[in-house]
Amino acid sequence: MWRPPRGAVLVGVDGSAAALGAVRWAARDAALRNVPLSLVHVVDAPLPEWFEIAALAGFRQWQEQRARDFISSAIKTAEESTGEFGPVQIDSKVFNSATVPTFVGLSTEVEMVVLGYRGHGGVLARSFLGSVSSALVYHAHCPVAVIHDDKAMTGNAPRGPVLVGIDGSPASEAATAIAFEEASRRGVDLIALHAWTDPRVSGSKGLFQDSKWDAQLADEEETLAERLAGWHERYPDVEIRRRIEIGDPARWLIEASERAQLIVVGSHGCGWFSGRLLGSVGAAVVNRAKIPVIVARQS
């Protein structure tokens, strides 16, 4: 069975504009990482029995030619996208299998899976996250990057910072590691955003006595400092901008993403959401942010 090169960046290809946007972003990221790029297209279209008898050969030929066209276009796009970062090793594969299980299986072999926010047709053309992308951010065994559109190769700010959400959970620790690596590769700053929620606060200092407010803020600042301890020593080239907010973390992350080029979130966070495969904050950011989002999934 074909396997992508160990440590490669793998990108799903389906011929859509969203997928080509994902190819552009993945090619650049693979070049920055100095790892191979694997392009994968999955033919997942079971034929009804009557159709198999009537036109199997012709339909299969059409599927195969369509897959070759998708891959050829993706290879050309990848080669044109690395620019000053230099060429990247590219390989490709077409599978005839179920799409989601195929990508989940391949995710055990690669460093990252990159997908367009929406693909071709049907469910994939909805205004929300496509079915394949959604399944991967819930079930992949490696980080998953979701690229929202063809124009989002580097986000709204080509030299903007990398943004990471930090809540003290193991998932956010994994997200922090990815965010520092990405910021260092790109030579940009890192915004570490921590938002806390408390029913007594509700976004208004007036509900707290000043002393309690100051004490709570000091606690949150200490939490953020603890979570960032050691990272500056490991990445001295990355300037860290600490940001603490009160209220819904997803809202603050989405607002801050307007001035960033990439956002990294954990697959789940603290609280009762921690038992879920993708927490509410991560799901909201993946669906609503307009820049590339990396979900820090782990094996």
C-alpha positions in Angstrom: 0.0 0.0 0.0 1.2 3.5 -0.9 2.4 5.6 2.1 3.3 9.3 2.0 6.9 10.1 3.1 7.3 10.2 6.8 6.9 13.7 8.1 5.3 15.0 4.9 2.6 17.7 4.7 -0.4 16.0 3.0 -3.1 18.0 1.2 -6.5 16.8 -0.1 -7.2 17.6 -3.7 -10.6 17.6 -5.4 -10.3 20.2 -8.1 -12.2 22.9 -6.2 -10.9 26.5 -5.7 -10.8 25.8 -2.0 -8.6 22.7 -2.5 -6.2 24.7 -4.7 -6.0 27.4 -2.0 -5.1 24.6 0.4 -2.4 23.3 -2.0 -0.9 26.8 -2.2 -0.8 27.1 1.5 0.5 23.6 2.1 3.3 23.9 -0.6 4.6 27.1 1.1 4.4 25.5 4.6 6.1 22.3 3.4 8.9 24.4 1.9 9.3 26.3 5.2 9.5 23.0 7.0 11.8 21.5 4.4 9.6 18.4 4.2 7.9 16.7 1.2 4.4 17.6 0.0 1.9 14.7 -0.7 -1.1 15.4 -2.9 -4.0 13.0 -2.4 -7.3 12.6 -4.3 -9.9 10.1 -3.3 -12.5 8.7 -5.7 -15.4 7.9 -3.4 -18.4 7.3 -5.7 -19.9 3.9 -5.4 -21.9 2.9 -8.4 -25.4 1.4 -8.3 -25.5 -2.1 -9.6 -27.6 -1.3 -12.7 -25.1 1.5 -13.6 -22.1 -0.8 -13.2 -23.6 -3.2 -15.8 -24.6 -0.5 -18.3 -21.6 1.9 -18.3 -18.9 0.8 -15.9 -15.9 1.0 -18.2 -16.7 4.5 -19.6 -17.5 5.9 -16.2 -14.4 4.5 -14.6 -12.3 6.0 -17.4 -13.9 9.3 -16.9 -13.2 9.1 -13.1 -9.6 8.2 -13.7 -9.1 11.0 -16.2 -10.7 13.5 -13.9 -8.5 12.4 -11.0 -5.4 12.8 -13.2 -6.5 16.3 -14.2 -7.0 17.2 -10.5 -3.6 16.0 -9.6 -1.9 17.7 -12.5 -3.5 21.0 -11.7 -2.5 20.6 -8.0 1.1 19.8 -8.9 1.3 22.9 -11.1 -0.2 25.0 -8.4 2.2 23.7 -5.8 5.3 24.3 -8.0 4.2 27.8 -8.6 3.5 28.6 -4.9 6.8 28.1 -3.1 8.4 31.2 -4.6 11.5 32.4 -2.7 11.2 29.4 -0.3 12.5 27.1 -3.0 11.3 23.9 -4.6 9.6 21.2 -2.6 9.6 17.4 -3.2 6.1 16.5 -4.5 4.4 13.1 -4.7 0.8 12.2 -5.4 -1.7 9.4 -5.1 -5.2 8.6 -6.2 -7.2 6.3 -4.0 -10.5 4.5 -4.8 -11.9 4.2 -1.3 -14.0 5.9 1.3 -12.7 9.5 1.7 -12.7 10.1 5.5 -11.2 6.7 6.6 -8.5 7.1 3.9 -7.4 10.5 5.2 -7.7 9.4 8.8 -5.4 6.5 8.1 -2.9 8.6 6.2 -2.8 11.1 9.1 -0.9 8.6 11.1 2.0 8.9 8.7 2.4 12.7 8.1 3.3 15.8 10.0 0.1 17.7 9.0 -3.0 17.3 6.9 -4.2 20.4 5.0 -7.7 20.7 3.6 -9.9 23.4 2.0 -12.8 24.7 4.1 -15.3 23.5 1.5 -14.9 21.1 -1.5 -16.9 20.3 -4.5 -20.7 19.7 -4.5 -23.4 18.5 -2.2 -22.6 18.7 1.5 -19.2 20.1 0.8 -20.7 23.3 -0.7 -22.4 24.4 2.5 -21.7 27.6 4.2 -20.2 25.6 7.1 -17.2 23.3 7.3 -17.3 20.6 4.6 -17.9 17.0 5.7 -14.4 15.8 5.0 -12.7 18.8 6.7 -15.1 18.5 9.6 -14.4 14.7 10.1 -10.6 15.3 10.0 -10.6 18.0 12.6 -12.4 15.6 14.9 -10.6 12.4 14.1 -7.2 12.9 12.5 -4.0 11.7 14.3 -2.0 14.8 13.5 -2.5 18.5 13.3 -5.1 19.6 10.7 -4.9 22.9 8.8 -8.1 24.3 7.4 -7.7 26.9 4.6 -10.8 29.0 4.2 -10.5 30.2 0.6 -8.2 30.7 -2.3 -7.2 34.1 -1.1 -6.3 33.0 2.4 -2.9 31.6 1.7 -1.3 33.9 4.2 -4.3 35.4 5.9 -5.4 39.0 5.9 -1.9 40.2 6.9 0.9 38.6 4.9 3.5 39.6 7.5 1.0 39.5 10.4 1.6 37.5 13.6 0.7 33.9 14.4 -2.2 33.8 16.9 -2.7 31.0 19.5 -5.4 30.5 22.1 -4.1 29.4 25.5 -6.4 28.0 28.3 -4.0 25.9 30.4 -5.2 22.5 28.9 -2.9 19.9 27.4 -4.5 20.6 24.1 -3.5 24.3 24.2 0.0 23.2 25.2 0.2 21.3 21.9 -1.2 24.3 20.1 1.4 26.5 21.7 4.2 24.3 20.5 2.9 24.4 16.9 2.3 28.2 17.1 5.9 28.9 18.2 7.3 26.7 15.4 5.1 28.4 12.8 6.0 31.9 14.0 9.7 31.1 14.0 9.6 29.7 10.5 7.8 32.7 9.2 9.9 35.2 11.1 6.9 36.9 12.7 5.5 37.7 16.2 3.3 35.4 18.3 0.1 36.6 20.0 -0.7 34.4 23.0 -4.3 35.1 23.8 -5.9 33.9 27.1 -9.5 34.7 27.8 -11.2 33.8 31.1 -14.9 33.6 31.8 -16.6 34.0 35.1 -20.4 34.3 35.7 -19.7 37.0 38.3 -17.8 39.1 35.7 -19.9 39.0 32.6 -17.6 41.5 30.9 -18.1 44.2 33.5 -15.6 45.3 36.1 -18.4 46.9 38.1 -19.7 43.5 39.3 -16.4 42.9 41.1 -14.8 44.9 43.9 -11.6 46.4 42.6 -9.5 44.3 44.9 -11.2 41.1 43.7 -10.9 42.2 40.1 -7.2 42.9 40.4 -6.6 39.6 42.2 -8.4 37.7 39.5 -6.5 39.5 36.7 -3.2 38.8 38.5 -4.1 35.1 38.7 -4.9 35.0 34.9 -1.7 36.8 34.1 0.3 34.3 36.2 -1.5 31.4 34.4 -0.5 32.8 31.0 3.1 33.4 32.1 3.4 29.9 33.4 2.1 28.4 30.2 4.6 30.5 28.2 7.5 29.7 30.5 10.4 28.2 28.7 9.1 28.8 25.2 11.0 32.1 24.8 14.2 30.4 25.6 13.5 27.7 23.0 12.4 30.3 20.4 14.4 33.5 21.2 13.7 34.8 17.7 9.9 35.0 18.4 8.6 38.1 20.0 5.7 37.2 22.3 2.7 39.5 22.7 0.6 38.5 25.7 -3.1 39.3 25.6 -5.7 38.7 28.3 -9.4 39.2 27.8 -12.6 38.6 29.7 -15.5 36.7 28.0 -16.0 34.2 25.2 -12.6 32.9 24.0 -13.8 32.2 20.6 -15.1 35.7 20.1 -11.8 37.2 21.1 -9.7 34.8 19.0 -11.9 35.5 15.9 -11.6 39.3 16.5 -7.8 39.1 16.9 -7.5 36.9 13.8 -8.4 39.8 11.6 -4.8 41.1 12.1 -3.0 37.7 12.0 -1.9 35.4 9.2 -2.5 32.1 11.0 -4.4 30.9 14.1 -3.7 27.7 16.1 -6.2 26.2 18.5 -6.3 23.0 20.6 -8.6 20.2 19.7 -10.4 20.6 23.0 -9.9 22.7 26.1 -10.6 23.0 29.8 -13.9 22.4 31.6 -16.7 20.0 30.5 -15.7 20.5 26.9 -12.4 18.7 27.5 -14.1 15.3 27.0 -15.2 16.2 23.5 -13.3 15.6 20.3 -13.3 19.3 19.4 -14.3 21.9 21.9 -16.8 24.6 21.3 -14.0 27.3 21.0 -12.1 25.3 18.4 -15.2 24.5 16.4 -16.3 28.2 16.4 -12.8 29.4 15.3 -12.5 26.8 12.5 -16.0 27.8 11.2 -15.8 31.6 11.6 -12.2 32.7 11.2 -11.3 33.8 7.7 -7.6 32.9 7.9 -5.9 29.5 7.9 -6.6 27.6 11.2 -4.5 24.8 12.5 -6.2 22.4 14.9 -3.5 20.8 17.1 -4.7 17.2 17.0 -2.4 14.5 18.3 -2.0 10.8 17.8 
